[in-house]
Structure formats: C-alpha cells, structure tokens
Amino acid sequence: MAKHDSPPKVVGALKALDRDFFELYIMFGNATHALCRWWLHSGDWNADDDYYAAQFNEWCNRYPAIAQRYSDTVSPNTLPALFRAHFDFWLEMVAIEACRIFAELVEIGREHETDEIGWAEANVIQLIERYRPLVPDWVRAACNVVDPWQAPALLTMKPAGHEDYNPNRVWDCVDAATTAELLEGFAAEYEYKLKGRVGKAAGGRV
C-alpha cells in the first residue's frame, strides 16, 4: 500500500492492514484451490483437506448468501462449473476483506485527510493491484500442479469461460498463447470485481 503521502503515525497501520489482506488472501486461496482441485480430480482425501473443508463450511455458515451463490453455480456438476464456483467463492471472500480494510482506512483517514474516502479507496486499489499477479497461481493450483503448465480446456467452457461445454475435451490442453490469455483473463476478473466492490462501498459513504 502506498505510504509516501501518509504521516508517520499511520504507516504502521497501513503495513498491518497490508499484511492482514495478504494473509487472508492466501488463507482463502489455499482452501478454495485445494478443494477445487480435489473435486476436479476426485483424488484421495487427506488431513489437509479436512482442515480446508472445515474452513470452507465455516465461511458458508457465516455468509449464507455467498454459500447459496456457490451452490447455484456448482449445481450443473460439470468440471467448468466446479472451477467457476470455487473461483467465485474465493473472490467473494477476498472482496469482503478488501471492503473491511477500506472501512478501517476511512476511520484512520478521518484524522489527517481532507478526503478520507478517496484516500482509503486509493490505498485499497493499490493493495488489490499488488496481489493481482498471484491470481494465475490460484488457477494453476486449482487445476493441477504439473510443470510446465498448460491450461485445460475446461477453463474455456461455460461457466468458467465462454465456449460450450464439451465433456470429451475438458482435460485437453490448450496452447501456450491461449493459456496466457486465460490466466490474464482470470487476473483481470479478480481486479475488476474487487475494485467494483470497493468502489461501491466508497460510493455508499459519499
């Protein structure tokens, strides 16, 4: 988060909120990509999966509207739907954290900013952008962990992508150019959705 315009007394608070966002970004990401990978591959269940499932169920109980959207998305029970449901759930949880940090920054900004809402929004936007490059890591981990990695065709199919669902091609690998395009697309979606949520929160405070 940018600190060059901040007085010394708030630099520590900005660093702490940056750390909070990163830790929860990773925590939400680890649970959702691990469960997504298990569903996609129907692999062996282990102790880590028990832990991630418990976290996931706790979040569903805490946020029933998000849990309902997850259930609606996953209901076709296709691999693209399973991927989309877990990716969207991850973004929802990260967006909640981004909005929480925005609210805290507004309160911090009241003490030293003439436009505390704009200042808070600008800082959270920088935070969102800072972790955008990690989104492709989530996508790769959710699908498989092979190296070199190429995207499976399921990412191109509805509702993960825009092509019609073809169960016979879900694990076909797309070419390098399409892989790069898909990863960039998911990163752009993360940025667009989170900035939109924070922007909506900022607009509600004006």
N, C-alpha and C positions, 0 to 999 in steps of 0.2 A: 504494500500500500504506500502511496506517495506520502513523504513526510517533510519535503522541503518547504512547504507552506505552513507547517504545523509548529506551534510553540513547543519548547522542550517538554513541558508538563504533560502533553498528550502523546508524545512519541511512544512512551511505554505502553499506553493503552492501545495505540494503533498496532504495535507489534504483537500484543497479546491477542487482539481480535484476528489478526492475520494468522497467527498460529492456531487459534480455535477453528477458523474456517478450514485450514489445510487438514487438521486432524480429523474433523468430521467429514470433509470431502473424501478422505482416504477410507475412513471407517464405513461410511455409506457405500462407497465404491467397492471395497473388498467384499462386503456381504452380498451386494447385488450381483457383482460379476461372478462370484463363486457359485451362487445359487443358479444363475442363468446358465453357466457352463454345465452344471450338473443336470439341469433339465434338458439342455440341448443334446447332451451325450449319454444321459441315463447311466452315469458312471457309479462307482462304488461310493457309498455314503460313509463319511468318517467323522471324527470328533470335531474337526473344524467346521464341518457342515452343520453339525448340531448347534454349535455356537452361533453361526451365521443365521440359521433358521430361527433361533430364539430371538436374535436381534430383530430380524425381519418381522416376526409376529408381534413383537413389542411395538414396533413402529406402526404396523397395521392397526393395532388396538388404539394407539394414540391418535392416529389420523384416519378415521374411518372413510372419509371422502376419497382420500388417496388410495386406500385399500380397495374401494369399490371401483375406481378407475382401473386399477391393476387387474381386478377380476374381469372387468368388461373387456379389457384389451387382450387378456390371455385366453379368453373363452373359446376362440376358434381352435385352440390347441394345435396350432401349427408352429413350426420352428421360428418362422419370422415373427409370429405373434408373441411367442415366448421371449424372444430377444427384445422386441419393442416394449413389452410390458415391464421388463426389468430395467431397461434403459430409461424409460419414462419415470419409473419409480425412483431411480437414483437421482434424476434431475429434480424431481419434486422435493426430495429430502434436502438436496443442496440448496435449492431455491428458498426453502424455509430458513435455512441457516443464513443465507445471504440477506434475507429480509430482517432477521433478528439482529444481525450486525449493523445493518442500516439504521434500525431503530436506536441501537446503542450509540452509534455515531452522531445521530441527531441530538441526543441528550448531551454528549460531550461537546458538540459544536455550539450549543447554546451559549457557552461561556466565553467564546472567543471569535465566533464567526458572525458576520452580518447576514449571511445566507447559509444557515446551518444545514438546511435540507439539500441544497445544491452541493455543499461541501461533502456531506455524508454520501450522497449518491455518487459523486465523482470518485471517492475513495473505494466504494464497493465495486464500481465498474472496473477500476484498476485491478482489484482483487480477482474479479471474475476473469478478466483477460489474462492475469498472471498464470492461472491454472488451466487455461484453455488447452495448452499443448499436452496435457496429461489425458485428455479425453480419448485419443486413439489407444492409449494403454488399456483403458477400460474395455474398449471394443475388442481388442485382441485377446485380452484375458477372458472375456465372456464367451468367446467363440472357441478358442483353443490356444495352446501355448507353443506351437511349433515354430521353428526358425529355419529358413526365412518364412515370414508370414505372408500369406495371401488371403484376401477376404473370401469367405464362402458366398456362393450365390444367394443364399438365404437373405443376406443383407440388402439385396437389390429388390426383394419381393415384398409385397404388401403384407402387413402394415409397417414392416421395417423400412422398406423402400417403396418404389413406385411401380414395379413390374408385377404382373400377375403371378400368383402362386403356382409353382410347379414342383411337386414333391419329388420328382425324379432328378431335380437339379440342385437341391438345396446345398449339398456338400461339394458341388463343383467349384473349383477355384476360379475366380475372375482374374484378369490380367493385372499387371503392376499398375498401369495407369488408372484402371477402374478402382483398384484397391486404394490408391492415394486419394481419388475423388470421393470415395465413400467415407474414408477416415476424416477428410476435411469437412465433409457434409455433416457428420455427427458432431464434430467440434463446433462448427458454425451453429448448429441447432442448440447445443449447450449454451453458447454465448447469447444467442437471440432470446431464448426462453428465460434465462436468468436475468438478463438486462431488462427484459419486458416486465418481469415480476417486480424487480426493484424500482423500475420507473413507475409502475402502477402504485407501489407503496409511497413513492415520493409525491406523486400527483395527489394522493389521498390526504397528504399532510399540508398541501398548499392552502 
